[in-house]
Amino acid sequence: MIKVRFALQATTKLPLLFGVGCLAVLALSFSLSAAQCLSATITLLTAVGGITGFLYAQQARDIQLFRELFCEFNKRYGELNNGLNEFCHSPRDLTDPDRRVLSAYFDLCAEEYMYFTAGYIDFRVWCAWVEGMRYFDEDHRIRQFWEGELNKQKSYYGFSLDCIPNRKRPAPR
């Protein structure tokens, strides 16, 4: 199955699609004989309406899923944010609680990536999340732990640090 990349603004194209489809059916109806015209026009207009309705319903389902994912991911990040920033702004070495927070954050990043590549996360939202990943990736302690986890577990749904475009190599502190 081919998944078209999800975009919140795609719904605005559906009325245009419906209008163009109806105009195409009406233009076609002028080329039909009088006996065929009414039944063919009604059938084709019903098909255009059905297809447009299906696409609108699919977009509505995708928006609902996106909203649920967005809220869940932001809630989970909110629960991790203080721990991440506390560690990131201190010179201390990683502690076991730090590693647990970082592991939960890495899992969150991998899930976000998985849903983005599956086409359920809007590109603009993904770019904002990548900025956050880039921020934490710049801390050499986080980066070393992240690389180790990625190499050790191989269970991040295809996510790697290469998924963060324009990454800088962090300088040791």
VENLIN-V573892 format. One record per pair of residues at least 24 apart in sequence whose ideal C-beta (glycine too) atoms are under 10 Angstrom apart, sorted by the first residue. I is the first residue (numbers start at 1). J is the second residue. Records with the same first field share a line. If there is no record, write none. Layout:
I=J ; J
This chain:
2=119
3=62 ; 117 ; 118 ; 119 ; 120
4=58 ; 62 ; 119
5=116 ; 117 ; 118 ; 119 ; 120 ; 121 ; 122 ; 123 ; 126
6=59 ; 62 ; 63 ; 65 ; 66 ; 115 ; 116 ; 118 ; 119 ; 120 ; 121 ; 122 ; 123 ; 125 ; 126
7=59 ; 62 ; 66 ; 119 ; 122 ; 123 ; 124
8=59 ; 62 ; 63 ; 66 ; 67 ; 122 ; 123 ; 124 ; 125
9=122 ; 124
10=55 ; 59 ; 62 ; 63 ; 122
11=55 ; 56 ; 59 ; 60 ; 62 ; 63
13=55 ; 59
14=52 ; 53 ; 55 ; 56 ; 59
15=52 ; 56
16=52
17=48 ; 51 ; 52 ; 55 ; 56
18=45 ; 48 ; 49 ; 51 ; 52 ; 53 ; 55 ; 56
19=48 ; 52
20=48
21=45 ; 47 ; 48 ; 49 ; 51 ; 52
22=48 ; 49 ; 52
23=48
24=48
62=119 ; 120 ; 122
63=122
65=115 ; 120 ; 121
66=115 ; 120 ; 121 ; 122 ; 125
68=120
69=111 ; 112 ; 115 ; 116 ; 120 ; 121 ; 125
70=112 ; 115 ; 120 ; 121 ; 122 ; 125 ; 129
72=108 ; 111
73=108 ; 109 ; 111 ; 112 ; 115 ; 121 ; 125 ; 129
74=108 ; 125 ; 129
76=104 ; 105 ; 107 ; 108 ; 111 ; 112
77=104 ; 105 ; 108 ; 109 ; 112 ; 129 ; 132
79=104 ; 108
80=104 ; 105 ; 107 ; 108
81=105 ; 132
84=132 ; 135 ; 136 ; 139 ; 142
85=135 ; 136
87=136 ; 139 ; 141 ; 142
88=135 ; 136 ; 138 ; 139 ; 141 ; 142
89=139
90=141
91=141 ; 173
92=141
93=141
94=141 ; 142 ; 144 ; 145
98=141 ; 142 ; 145
99=145 ; 149
102=136 ; 141 ; 142 ; 145 ; 146 ; 149
103=145 ; 146 ; 149 ; 153
105=132 ; 133 ; 136 ; 142 ; 146
106=133 ; 136 ; 142 ; 145 ; 146 ; 149 ; 150 ; 153 ; 156 ; 159
107=149 ; 153 ; 155 ; 156 ; 157 ; 159
108=133
109=133 ; 136 ; 137 ; 146 ; 156 ; 157 ; 159 ; 161 ; 163 ; 164
110=149 ; 150 ; 153 ; 155 ; 156 ; 157 ; 158 ; 159 ; 160 ; 163
111=156 ; 157 ; 159
112=157 ; 159 ; 163
113=156 ; 157 ; 158 ; 159 ; 160 ; 163 ; 164
114=156 ; 157 ; 158 ; 159
115=157
116=159 ; 163
117=157 ; 158 ; 159 ; 163
118=157
126=163
127=165
129=164
130=163 ; 164 ; 165 ; 166 ; 167
131=164 ; 166
132=164
133=159 ; 161 ; 163 ; 164 ; 167
134=161 ; 164 ; 165 ; 166 ; 167 ; 168
136=164 ; 170
137=161 ; 164 ; 167 ; 168 ; 169 ; 170
138=167 ; 168 ; 169 ; 170 ; 171
139=170 ; 173
140=169 ; 170 ; 171 ; 172 ; 173
141=170 ; 172 ; 173
142=170
143=167 ; 168 ; 169 ; 170
144=170 ; 172
